[in-house]
Amino acid sequence: MSIVRAPVSSAGTHAAPGPWGQVATFLVDPRRALCAAVVVLTAVVGVDALGDPDVWWHLRLGQWALANHRVPTSELLSYTVNGSPVVPHEWLSDVLFAALAAAGGLFLVALFMAAVCWSGFIAIGLRSRMRGAGVLAIAAGLALAAKAAEPVLGTRPQVFTFAFVCWLLFVVERHLRRGGRAVWLLPLLFVLWANLHAGFVAGLGLLAAIVVIEAVKRVVHIGELADTARIRTVGVVTGLSVVAACLNPVGPAIYRFALSEATTEGSKGIIEWAPPNFADPGLWALLALLVTFAMLLLRAALRRRLDPRDAVLGGIAAVMALLAVRNTSIFVAVAAPVWSALIADAARGISKRRGSRPSRALVTPSTVGIGALIVAAAVGAVAYSVTRLQTSASAQGVAAVYPACAADVLAESSTPQRVFTQYADGGFVANRIWPRGFVYIYGNSETFSLSMFQRYYRIANDAQTAPTGLQLLQQSGTTAVLFPRGALTDQLARTPGWTWVLSDDGRELFVRGSSAWTAGTAC
């Protein structure tokens, strides 16, 4: 049996002849196989059909846009602010979701967004490699990045911003290092981005910051200096992208909306707009990334190896993540490749002090088989997650999470119902009962004022001081309440004029006035 010796180090590998020899040389290195497995496993992070309840109202608005051949510019689904003007900053996401759902249901929508999310992690890996990170550093960086970003990913338009920021930074950094024409595609990206999600302003902000930082670096001769012509090109592309983003239903007004969103939404008590609560174990990976990133930047600075662009962009993104949980994905996109490059540099320093040298591995059926099994296990994990996705996206899976039975009862009402639900259920219920019914509030939070949210919280908590929660509820013209069992439902059970109808997975349905139309219903 012939044996081919292959170096473990990813650099300078002499592949065995032919494509199978190249595959064998790749797989024989367990570190390469591990890195490939981690890249594959990052696909699992975005595989989630039901984690974000906003998907339901996105689907309904997208269906309306497809049916009416226009973008909705007024509120449709709520009865509290019905008809008020809205900024359709996610209209293309809504239409895309609806079109995918028409072709393959919620499963296809979730699968598509998981692929978009995965592309972002691939861009992180490519950028890490471009910065000189080895396979183990890339694997570690991707694993930590995926775990840190997981809480804010899923089937939601925000995932477009995550993926686009990842690719934006890769394209710009490659241009500054190598040149090329790919950077001229960015204005087209911003035309798409500005119609998918208002997070495009983060991309423009990063672009502008890169141009300024690189220009200052050349003036003061600090850090790795990019070619002046390339910096100028990125500056021109930034200007074109600012103009390109105006190609949306509201034109330049999209900037006013996007820039004001952070200040207005942060005061409404929505968790993802609040600073991260590091007592939550789900955010410990973010904390680990923040702390280790800061330590690595400090180490690089002490050794005079810190590029100012990494420090400034990383600092801006870290502040964004600390101000609002939803910005975690932007911090991950900015910091993860830098983290991998810096951790690789630290590892090389340790190896050099110890005098370690890369070992060589034998290309044999057993060593190749071990590498293949590592990668195959990752592929199997992704396949299993897709199978679970198909189950959760089914009618039975949806009914296990959302009040599908109660919503269907409301949809069958002979008269339009005005339903008070908890915030997280509002989009789902609206999806099921509209246009025969409407909800008090739902996840399109930009539509609802701070005072509306305050009234919602008073009703939900059954406030006893004037105006009481019950008074506000009745003043709103609400005809039905579908809410988790608690103070509010106990109050309704004691209040004349309200009738209990049914229970659906911990939620109680009450109707006001005649309940004859609910006769015989049960869940």
C-alpha positions in Angstrom: 0.0 0.0 0.0 1.4 3.4 -1.0 1.5 6.0 1.7 1.6 9.8 1.1 2.9 12.0 3.8 1.0 15.3 4.2 1.9 18.2 6.4 -0.7 19.1 9.1 -0.2 22.8 8.6 -2.7 24.3 6.2 0.1 26.4 4.6 2.3 24.9 2.0 0.5 21.6 1.6 1.5 19.4 -1.3 -1.8 17.7 -2.3 -1.8 14.1 -3.6 -2.5 13.9 -7.3 -6.0 14.3 -8.6 -9.2 15.6 -6.9 -9.5 12.6 -4.6 -5.9 13.0 -3.5 -6.7 16.6 -2.6 -9.7 15.6 -0.6 -7.6 13.0 1.2 -4.9 15.4 2.0 -7.5 17.8 3.4 -9.3 15.2 5.5 -6.1 13.6 6.9 -5.5 16.7 8.9 -7.9 16.5 11.9 -7.7 20.3 12.4 -8.8 20.9 8.8 -11.6 18.4 9.2 -12.7 20.0 12.5 -12.7 23.5 10.8 -14.8 22.1 7.9 -17.2 20.5 10.4 -17.6 23.8 12.4 -18.3 25.7 9.1 -21.0 23.1 8.3 -22.4 23.2 11.8 -22.9 27.0 11.7 -25.7 26.3 9.3 -27.7 25.0 12.3 -27.7 28.3 14.0 -30.3 29.9 11.7 -32.5 26.9 11.4 -35.6 28.1 13.4 -39.1 28.4 12.2 -41.0 29.5 15.3 -38.5 31.4 17.5 -39.5 34.8 16.1 -43.3 35.4 16.3 -42.9 38.4 13.9 -42.7 36.0 11.0 -46.6 35.7 11.0 -47.3 39.3 10.4 -44.5 39.5 7.8 -46.3 36.7 6.0 -49.7 38.4 6.2 -48.4 41.8 5.0 -46.5 40.1 2.2 -49.6 38.3 1.1 -51.5 41.5 1.0 -48.8 43.2 -1.1 -48.8 40.3 -3.6 -52.6 40.3 -3.8 -52.8 44.1 -4.3 -49.7 44.6 -6.3 -48.6 47.5 -4.1 -46.7 48.2 -0.9 -48.9 48.8 2.2 -48.3 52.3 3.5 -50.9 52.3 6.3 -51.5 50.0 9.3 -53.7 47.0 8.4 -53.7 44.5 11.2 -54.5 46.4 14.5 -57.7 48.1 15.5 -56.0 50.6 17.8 -54.0 52.5 15.1 -55.7 51.1 12.0 -55.1 53.3 8.9 -52.2 55.2 10.5 -49.2 55.8 8.1 -46.3 53.3 8.3 -42.8 53.2 6.8 -42.6 49.9 4.8 -38.9 49.4 5.5 -39.2 45.6 5.3 -41.7 45.3 2.5 -39.4 43.2 0.3 -38.8 40.8 3.1 -42.6 40.5 3.6 -43.1 39.8 -0.1 -40.2 37.3 -0.2 -41.6 35.5 2.9 -45.1 35.3 1.4 -43.8 34.1 -2.0 -41.7 31.4 -0.4 -44.6 30.3 1.9 -46.8 30.0 -1.1 -44.3 27.7 -2.7 -43.3 25.6 0.3 -45.0 26.8 3.5 -43.2 28.1 6.6 -40.6 25.4 6.2 -39.3 26.9 3.0 -39.2 30.4 4.4 -37.2 29.2 7.4 -34.9 27.1 5.3 -34.2 30.1 3.0 -33.4 32.4 5.9 -31.2 29.7 7.5 -29.2 29.6 4.2 -28.9 33.5 4.3 -27.7 33.3 7.8 -25.2 30.5 7.0 -23.8 32.6 4.1 -22.9 35.3 6.7 -20.8 32.8 8.7 -19.1 31.6 5.5 -18.1 35.3 4.9 -16.8 35.5 8.5 -14.7 32.4 7.8 -13.3 33.7 4.5 -12.5 37.1 6.1 -10.7 35.3 8.9 -8.6 33.3 6.5 -7.8 36.4 4.5 -6.5 38.0 7.7 -4.1 35.0 8.2 -6.0 33.0 10.8 -5.3 29.2 10.8 -7.9 26.5 10.6 -8.2 26.0 14.4 -8.5 29.8 15.0 -11.2 30.0 12.3 -13.0 27.1 13.9 -12.9 28.6 17.4 -13.9 32.0 16.1 -16.9 30.6 14.1 -18.0 28.5 17.0 -18.0 31.4 19.5 -19.5 33.8 16.9 -22.3 31.4 16.1 -23.2 30.8 19.8 -23.1 34.6 20.5 -25.3 35.5 17.6 -27.8 32.7 17.9 -30.3 34.5 20.2 -30.9 37.2 17.6 -31.0 35.0 14.5 -33.8 32.9 12.9 -36.6 33.5 10.4 -36.6 37.3 10.5 -35.5 40.2 8.2 -32.8 41.2 10.6 -30.8 38.2 9.3 -30.3 40.0 6.0 -28.5 42.7 7.8 -26.3 40.2 9.6 -25.3 38.4 6.3 -24.9 41.6 4.3 -22.7 43.2 7.0 -20.5 40.1 6.9 -20.2 40.1 3.1 -19.8 43.9 3.0 -16.8 43.8 5.3 -15.2 40.9 3.4 -15.6 42.6 0.0 -14.2 45.9 1.3 -11.3 44.4 3.2 -10.4 42.3 0.1 -10.5 45.4 -2.0 -8.2 47.3 0.3 -5.8 44.5 0.3 -5.9 43.3 -3.3 -8.1 45.6 -5.4 -10.5 44.3 -7.9 -14.0 45.3 -9.2 -16.3 43.4 -6.7 -16.6 46.5 -4.5 -18.6 48.3 -7.3 -21.4 45.8 -6.6 -22.0 47.3 -3.2 -24.4 50.1 -4.4 -26.6 47.4 -5.9 -26.5 45.5 -2.6 -27.7 48.6 -0.8 -30.7 49.0 -3.2 -31.7 45.5 -2.1 -30.8 46.0 1.5 -32.7 49.2 2.0 -35.9 47.4 0.9 -35.3 44.3 3.0 -34.4 45.8 6.4 -33.6 49.3 7.9 -30.3 47.9 9.2 -28.7 49.0 6.0 -27.7 52.2 7.8 -25.3 50.1 9.9 -23.7 49.0 6.7 -23.4 52.6 5.4 -22.0 53.7 8.8 -19.3 50.9 8.7 -18.4 51.9 5.1 -18.0 55.5 6.0 -16.0 54.7 9.1 -13.6 52.5 7.1 -13.0 55.3 4.6 -12.2 57.8 7.3 -10.1 55.5 9.4 -8.0 54.3 6.4 -7.5 57.9 5.2 -6.4 59.0 8.7 -4.0 56.0 8.9 -2.3 57.2 5.7 -1.9 60.7 7.0 -0.4 59.6 10.4 1.4 56.5 9.0 0.0 54.0 11.5 -1.1 50.5 11.0 -1.3 48.6 7.7 -1.7 51.2 5.0 -4.0 50.6 2.1 -3.4 52.1 -1.4 -4.7 55.6 -1.7 -6.6 54.8 -4.9 -8.3 51.9 -3.3 -9.4 54.0 -0.3 -10.7 56.6 -2.8 -12.7 53.9 -4.6 -14.3 52.8 -1.4 -15.2 56.4 -0.7 -16.9 56.7 -4.1 -18.7 53.5 -3.6 -19.9 54.7 -0.2 -21.4 57.8 -1.7 -23.1 55.8 -4.5 -24.5 53.5 -1.9 -26.0 56.4 0.1 -27.8 57.4 -3.0 -28.7 53.9 -4.0 -30.4 53.2 -0.7 -32.9 56.0 -1.5 -34.5 53.7 -4.1 -37.2 52.5 -1.8 -41.0 53.3 -1.4 -40.3 56.3 0.8 -37.1 57.6 -0.7 -34.6 59.5 1.4 -37.2 59.5 4.3 -36.0 56.0 5.0 -32.9 57.5 6.7 -35.0 59.5 9.2 -36.9 56.4 10.1 -33.9 54.1 10.4 -31.9 56.6 12.5 -34.7 57.4 14.9 -35.7 53.7 15.3 -33.1 52.9 18.0 -34.1 55.8 20.2 -37.9 55.3 19.9 -37.9 51.5 20.2 -35.5 51.3 23.1 -38.1 52.9 25.5 -40.9 50.5 24.8 -39.8 47.7 27.0 -39.0 45.3 24.1 -36.3 42.9 25.2 -34.2 42.9 22.0 -34.0 46.7 22.1 -32.7 46.6 25.7 -29.1 46.2 26.9 -28.0 42.5 27.3 -28.8 40.9 30.6 -25.7 38.8 31.2 -27.5 36.9 33.9 -29.2 35.1 31.0 -27.0 32.0 30.1 -28.1 32.5 26.5 -25.9 35.7 26.4 -22.8 34.2 28.0 -21.2 33.5 24.6 -21.7 37.2 23.8 -20.0 38.2 27.1 -17.1 35.8 26.4 -16.7 37.3 22.9 -16.7 40.8 24.2 -14.2 40.1 27.0 -11.8 38.0 25.0 -12.0 40.5 22.0 -11.0 43.3 24.3 -8.2 41.3 25.8 -6.9 40.4 22.3 -7.0 44.0 21.2 -5.1 45.0 24.3 -2.4 42.3 23.7 -2.1 43.5 20.0 -1.8 47.1 21.1 0.9 46.3 23.7 2.9 44.5 20.9 2.3 47.3 18.5 0.4 45.0 16.2 -3.0 46.6 16.5 -4.6 48.1 13.4 -6.6 51.2 14.3 -9.5 50.1 12.0 -9.9 46.9 14.1 -10.0 48.8 17.3 -12.4 51.6 16.1 -14.9 49.3 14.3 -14.7 46.7 17.0 -15.3 49.4 19.7 -18.3 50.9 17.8 -19.9 47.5 17.3 -19.3 46.5 20.9 -21.1 49.7 22.1 -24.0 48.9 19.8 -24.3 45.4 21.2 -24.2 46.7 24.8 -26.9 49.2 24.0 -29.3 46.7 22.4 -29.3 42.9 22.2 -30.5 43.0 18.6 -27.1 44.5 17.6 -25.3 41.4 18.7 -25.2 40.1 15.2 -23.5 43.3 13.9 -20.8 43.0 16.6 -20.3 39.3 15.7 -19.9 40.2 12.0 -17.3 42.9 12.8 -15.4 41.3 15.6 -15.2 37.5 14.8 -12.7 37.6 12.0 -10.5 40.0 13.9 -10.8 37.7 17.0 -9.7 34.7 14.9 -6.7 36.5 13.4 -5.6 37.8 16.8 -6.0 34.5 18.6 -4.0 32.8 15.8 -1.3 35.4 16.3 -1.2 34.6 20.0 -1.0 30.9 19.3 1.8 31.4 16.9 3.7 33.4 19.5 3.3 30.6 22.0 4.4 27.9 19.5 7.4 30.0 18.6 8.5 30.3 22.2 8.1 26.6 22.7 10.0 25.8 19.5 7.1 23.7 18.2 7.0 22.6 14.6 4.1 21.4 12.5 3.9 17.6 12.5 3.2 15.6 9.4 0.3 13.2 9.0 0.0 10.0 6.9 -2.6 9.8 4.2 -4.0 6.4 4.8 -7.5 5.0 4.6 -7.9 5.2 8.4 -6.7 8.8 8.8 -8.8 9.9 5.9 -11.7 8.0 7.3 -11.5 9.7 10.6 -11.5 13.1 9.0 -14.4 12.1 6.8 -16.4 10.9 9.8 -15.9 14.3 11.6 -17.3 16.2 8.6 -20.0 13.6 8.0 -21.1 14.0 11.7 -21.6 17.7 11.1 -23.5 17.1 7.9 -25.7 14.7 9.8 -26.4 17.2 12.5 -27.5 19.8 9.9 -29.7 17.2 8.3 -31.3 16.4 11.7 -31.9 20.0 12.4 -33.6 20.4 9.0 -35.8 17.4 9.8 -36.8 19.0 13.1 -37.5 22.2 11.3 -39.9 20.4 9.0 -41.7 19.1 12.1 -41.9 22.4 13.9 -43.1 24.2 10.7 -46.0 21.8 10.3 -49.5 22.6 11.5 -49.0 20.4 14.6 -45.7 22.1 15.4 -47.2 25.5 15.1 -50.2 24.6 17.3 -47.8 23.4 20.0 -46.3 26.9 20.3 -49.1 29.3 19.3 -52.9 29.4 20.1 -53.9 28.1 16.7 -57.2 26.6 17.9 -58.4 29.7 19.6 -57.3 31.9 16.7 -59.3 29.7 14.3 -62.4 30.0 16.6 -62.0 33.8 16.4 -61.6 33.7 12.6 -65.0 31.9 12.3 -66.9 34.6 14.2 -69.9 36.0 12.3 -68.8 39.5 13.2 -65.3 41.0 13.1 -63.4 40.6 16.4 -61.1 43.1 18.0 -58.7 40.9 20.0 -56.4 41.8 22.9 -53.5 39.3 22.9 -50.1 39.3 24.5 -47.5 41.1 22.4 -45.8 37.9 21.3 -49.0 36.3 20.0 -50.4 39.4 18.2 -48.7 38.7 14.9 -49.8 35.1 14.8 -53.4 35.9 15.8 -53.5 38.7 13.2 -52.3 36.3 10.6 -55.1 33.9 11.3 -58.1 36.3 11.8 -57.4 39.2 9.4 -59.3 40.6 7.5 -62.2 39.3 9.6 -60.6 40.5 12.8 -57.9 42.7 14.2 -55.5 42.8 17.2 -54.7 45.4 19.8 -50.9 45.3 19.3 -48.3 43.1 17.6 -44.7 42.9 16.7 -44.5 45.8 14.2 -43.6 48.0 17.1 -42.7 51.0 15.1 -46.4 51.5 14.3 -47.3 51.9 18.0 -46.4 54.9 20.1 -44.8 54.7 23.5 -48.2 55.7 25.1 -49.8 52.8 23.3 -47.3 50.4 24.8 -47.8 51.9 28.2 -51.6 51.3 27.9 -50.9 47.8 26.7 -48.7 47.0 29.8 -51.4 48.5 32.1 -54.0 46.2 30.6 -51.8 43.1 30.5 -50.8 43.6 34.2 -54.4 44.5 35.2 -53.4 47.8 36.7 -55.7 48.9 39.6 -54.9 52.6 39.7 -56.9 54.9 37.4 -57.2 54.4 34.6 -57.4 50.8 35.5 -56.4 48.1 33.0 -60.0 47.0 32.7 -61.1 50.6 31.9 -58.5 50.9 29.2 -59.5 47.6 27.8 -63.1 48.5 27.5 -62.4 52.0 26.2 -60.4 50.5 23.4 -63.5 48.7 22.0 -61.9 45.3 22.5 -64.4 42.5 21.9 -62.2 39.4 22.8 -59.2 38.7 25.0 -56.9 35.8 24.3 -54.3 36.0 27.0 -52.2 33.7 29.3 -53.9 32.7 32.5 -53.2 35.4 35.2 -54.4 38.6 36.8 -56.1 39.9 33.6 -58.0 36.7 32.9 -59.0 36.4 36.6 -60.4 39.9 36.4 -62.4 39.2 33.3 -63.8 36.1 34.9 -65.2 38.3 37.7 -66.4 41.1 35.4 -70.0 41.1 34.1 -70.3 41.2 30.3 -67.2 39.1 29.7 -67.7 35.3 29.0 -65.1 32.6 29.2 -65.1 30.5 26.0 -62.1 28.1 26.1 -58.5 27.4 27.0 -55.8 26.9 24.5 -52.4 25.8 25.7 -52.4 28.0 28.8 -54.2 30.9 27.1 -57.8 31.9 28.0 -60.3 33.2 25.5 -62.9 35.6 26.7 -65.5 37.4 24.6 -67.5 40.6 25.4 -71.2 40.7 24.9 -73.0 37.8 23.2 -71.1 34.6 23.1 -73.7 32.6 21.1 -71.4 32.4 18.1 -68.9 30.4 20.2 -71.4 27.7 21.2 -69.9 24.2 20.8 -66.3 25.4 20.3 -63.5 23.7 22.2 -59.7 23.2 22.0 
